Amino acid sequence: MAIKHNLSLDILDTACETVLKISDSSAYGQGLPVECTRLDVTLPGFYAPVYIENLEPGFIENITMVTLGYQNANADSLNSFSDGIYTIKYSVAPNDKVYVIYYHLRTTCISNEYYRELCKLQLAECEPSKEIQQKLKDLRYIKMLIDAAKAKAEYCNSTNQAIDMLAYARKMLSKYQSGSCITCNN
């Protein structure tokens, strides 16, 4: 007796702002056909998905704006994906019955900004100064906000809260970048 397909995806966090990397981690039922594979990707602010079809089981897709049809293949450089909620559905035949849906909060752009701020800090092998300690505290707080936003979207399915938290994290990062202390007791 064949068992059913257990569809699963890994939506990988990457530092590359121009690629959305998705891999198939499904366990396919032995003896069951795997036909009409389809990945539906809905970008933030869009209501209709873009379909990527005829994928091989075990696929790893490096999706770009060209792949999705939002950019000309002859462009000099690839457009970036924005941070926000991506709805990603993977299905096999019968596609209306065998599928899995994920809410992925992409945080690549804000994470890259966060890492650039860390690079600016002059950390040595000795104890950091009070000023550097405060900057580290502020940056840890910002990172926690980013992680909490991802958790709200990807584990709690609270996409609206995730977007609000990400907006707050962005606001705090901007405040930090302007030289303000965000966790001071002023």
N, C-alpha and C positions, 0 to 999 in steps of 0.2 A: 504494500500500500504506500503510495506516494504521500509525502507531507507537503504542506503548503509553503509558498515562498514567504520568507521573512525579510521584507525590504528594509534597508537601512542605508543612510548616507553619512559621510563625514564631510562637513563643510569646514574647510581648513582655514584657520587664521593665518594670514600671510602679511608680510610688510609691503608687498607689491600692490600698489594702488590701482593698477590697470588690469589685474587678474582676479577673478573669482574662482577659486579652486574647489572642486567638488569631486569626491571619490565614492565609488560604490562599495559598501561594506555589507551587502546583503548576503543572506544565506538562502540560496535557491533550493527549492524542493527537488530532491533527486527523482528523476523520471518525469518531471513536469516541464513542459516547454517554456522557454523564456522568449516571448515574442512581443513585438510592438512596444519596445522600451521607449519611454519618453520622460524627459526632464522638463518640467515647467518652471520657469524662473520669472518671478514678478518683482520688479525693482521698486524701491521706495517711491511713493507718489504715483505709481502706475496701478491700474486695475486689471489690465489684461496681461497674461503671461506670454513669454516668448517660449516656443517649444523647440527642444533639441531632441531629435528622434533617432532611432536605430542605433542605440548605444550598445556596446558589447558588455556583457556581465563582467564586473570587476573594473569598469572604466575609471579613468582619472581624467577629468575634464578641466582644462585651463581656459575658462570662459573669459572672453574679452568683449568689449563693446562691438567689435566687428562680428564676433560669433553671434551676438544677439541682434545684429542688423541695425544698431544705433550709430554706427560709424562706418565710413567708407574704408575699404581695405587698402586704398592707395594713400591714406593719410600719412603724414610724416611721423607722427607719434600716436600712441594709443591714448584714448580718453580714460580718465580715472573713473572708478566706481565710487559713488558717494557713500558715506556712512549712513546707516539707517536700517530699517526692517526689510529683509528680503524674504518673500514667501517662496519656498522651494518644494516642489512636489515631484516625486519619482513614482512612476507606475509601469506596470507590465500588463499584457492582455489577461483578462478583460480589464482595461484601464479604469473603468468606473468602479471596480470592486477591489483591485489589488494595487494599493498605493500607500505611500507614506508622505506626510506633509511636515515641513519644518519651518519655524520662524527663526531666521538667522539675523542677529543684530551685527551688522558689519561695523567694526570700530577701527578699521585700518588707518584712516586719516588721522583721527584723534590720537591713536596709539603712537603713530609715527611722530606726531608733535610732542607727545609726552616723552618719548625716547630722546628726541633732539634736546629737550630741556635737561634731561639727565646728563647728556653729553656735555653740556655747558658747565656742569658743576666740577669744581676742582677738588677731587677726592684724593687723598693721599693715604699712606699706610698708618698715619697717626689719627688721633681722634679729631673729627671735623669741628670747625669753629661753631659757635652758637648760631651764627647766621646760616651756615651750611646745614646744620641740624634742622633749623626751621624750614629751610627750603625742601629738605628731604621729607619732613613731616607733611608739608603741603602737597608734595608730589605723590606721596603714599595715599593721601586722602583722595586726590584726583584719580589715581589708579583704582582705588577701591570703588569709586563712583562708576567708573567705566566697567569694571567687573560686575558690579551689582546690576547695572543696566543690562549687560549680556545675560545674566542669570534670570532677570525678570522676563526677558524675551524668550530665551531658549529652554528654560527649565520650568518657568511658571506660566508661560504663555500669556503674560501680561504685557502685551506689546505697547499699549498706550503709556503705561508706567515706565517701560523701558525707554521710550522716546523722550519722555519728560526727564528721566534721570540722565540720559545722554546729553540732552540740552543743558542741564545743570552742570554736568562735568565739563562741557565745552565752555560754559560761562566761567567756571572756576579756573580753568586752564588759561583763559584769556585774562582773567584778573591776575593770576600768577605771572603771566608773561608781561603784564604792565608794571610789575614790580610790587604789587600788593601782597601782603601776607594774608593767606586765607584761613589759617587755623589759629591765628593769634588771638589772645584774649584782650583785644583793645576795646 
